[in-house]
Amino acid sequence: MTIASEVKQCLANLKGIEASLSSLALRTEDHESKRTLHDSMMVVHEVVTDLKKRVGELEREEFQYKGF
């Protein structure tokens, strides 16, 4: 597996984690838990955003990785 495909797999996993945290935050009734889950989701969202940028850089720098 290439570095680019590993980074993209990691990105996909993080998007799934972000969605799970969001879902849990919406379903929980405990206010403190809801806030903690939401805050965690926002941190993961920042990582997802940064990783998307890195994928773009990889694709620009390494043409062979484009589309993986």
N, C-alpha and C positions, 0 to 999 in steps of 0.2 A: 504494500500500500504506500502510495506517495505521500509526501508531507501535505500537499494540497488536499488530497482526499481525506487524510486524517483530520486536518483542520475543518474541512467541511462536515465531516461526521461529528466532530465535537460541536460544531455550530448547531447541527440538527438536534443533537442531544440536549444542548442548552435551551433551544427553543421549546422542546418538550417539557423540560423542567420548569421553564417560565410559565407555560400554559397550565401545568399541574398546580403550581403555586397560586396562580390566579384563580383557578377553579376552587381550590381549597379555601382561599380567602373569601370567595363569594358564598361558599356553602356553610362556613363556620358561623356560629352565633355568638361566640365569645369575642368581645370587642378587642381585648388585648391580643388574642391569637390572630384575629383578622388583621390587625395593624402589623403584627410581626410578619405574617405571611405576605402581606402587601409590600412591606419594606424589603423583604427578601426577594420578591419578584422584581422590584425595581432595580436592585443591585444586579440580578441576573440579566435584566434587560440592558443595563449599561454594558455588561460584558458581551452580550449578543451584538450590540451596536458596534463595539470596538472590533469584535471578531469578523463582522461583515466587512468592515473596512480592510482588515488584514487579508481577507479572501480576495478582495478587489486588487490589493497590492500584489498578491501572489500571482493572480491571473495576468496583470500587466507586466510584471517582471519575468514571469516564467510562462511564455506562450503555450508551452506543452500542457500546462495545467488548466487552461481555459476549458470550461464546460464539464469538468469532473465533478 
